[in-house]
Amino acid sequence: MAKVLITGISGSLGRLLTKHLLGRGHAVCGIDRKPWKNRPAAVNVYEADVRKKKTEDVIRKERPDSIVHLAFIRHFAANPALRHETNVNGTRHLIEFAVGHGVESIVVFSSSYVYGALPENPFYMDETFPLSVSRTYPDIRDLAELDMLTTAYIWQHPETAIAVLRPVSILGKQVRSALGRYLVHDYVPTVLGFNPMAQFIHEDDMATALVLAVEQHLRGVFNVVGPGAVPLDVAIREVGGTPVPLPEALIRLVVTRLFRWGLYPFPIGAIDFTKYQCTLNGERFSAATGFQPANSLEAIFASVRKK
């Protein structure tokens, strides 16, 4: 069994992945800027920043077979320069540390959001589709940059199995993507006249996908999808909320001001993901690993449904 080092291990997905890896008999260690209280006794956790030399010291000491990189700043409360430095340069430093110390495989957790939500998007984009999120959502261009940076390393270092996973929106009791957090309100504003298809994956299935990427030493770029797609208003109702269609001009005015005042977590570019589809084709990952989501859409929505 492999020893796996998880960056961002103290976060919700890091903890869930740790549970799945331990259940498969793997050894696990990790780094995070936050401590993990009450962690499993067998798991060593080091307080470190992926940009700093201490991360290299941990890799040298633990000698992991594989690294799963989850240590990203996803929220917008952080200074934009810090977010970019951590997400992009942090990824660069980590990969260089790992390659320099002979780590066999690296899995980098990206996002379906890197494709962007655009009116010309086709249904079920594959991995060759351009990463266009910066066109309309520049606030998360760092996610596209770290994705493309990692892709470049795939070809620069053929001796290392480097994989980029681009999952659709995650839902579950512990892990929720940006779209997942948007869904779980009692009244959910939507853009009048728009109702895009949306995809979701259960948090346990996402953890399983990461485990498979580690165990099979995947190399390349892979979309990871759940059991299907549904219209956005259906997803809202299935979770237990009520969609509230509003004119786009009003939503943009309100969101811009609330975000500026720190009262809303997402900048204006996020609105496009409630207007236009960003659906992915996950056949490549399934063919490479045999992955099939265990949880249906009903189970996914039930995991976060209001009682």
TAPEDA-V705622 format. One line per field, one symbol per residue. ss: DSSP state (@ for helix, = for strand, . for the rest). psi: psi as a letter, one per 30 degrees, with the letter a starting at -180 (. if undefined). burial: + if it has 9 or more other ideal C-beta (glycine too) atoms within 8 Angstrom, else -. Layout:
# TAPEDA-V705622
ss=???
psi=???
burial=???
This chain:
# TAPEDA-V705622
ss=..=====....@@@@@@@@@@@@...======...........====.....@@@@@@@@@@...====..........@@@@@@@@@@@@@@@@@@@@@....=====..@@@@.........=.......@@@..@@@@@@@@@@@@@@@@@@@....=======.===......@@@@@@...=====.....======@@@@@@@@@@@@@....=====....===@@@@@@@@..=====.@@@@@@@@@@@@@.......@@@@@@@.....=..@@@@@@@.......@@@@@@.....
psi=llkkkkkhffleeeeeeeeeeefgglkkllllfkljkglkffjkkkjlkfflfeeeeeeeefhlelkkjgiljflgflkeeeeeeeeeeeeeeeeeeeefggkekkkkjblffffljlfgklkikaffkljgffefiffgfeeeeeeeeeeefeffiffkjkkkkilakkkleekkleeeeefglekjklkkgkilkkklkkeeeeeeeeeeeeeghkkakkkjlafaklkefeeeeefgljkjklkeeeeeeeeeeeeeggfkfkleffeffgekliklkgeeeeeffgkkkfkleeeeeffgkk.
burial=-++++++++++-++++++++++-+-+-+++++---+------+-++-++++--+++-++--+-+-+++++++---+-+---++++++++++++++-+++-+-+-++++++++++++++--+---+++---++++-++--++++++++++++-++--+--+++++++++++++--++++++++++---+-++--+-+++++++++++++++++++--++-+++++++---++++-+++++-+-+--+-+--++--++-++------++-++++++++++++++-+++-++-+-+-+-+-+++-+++--
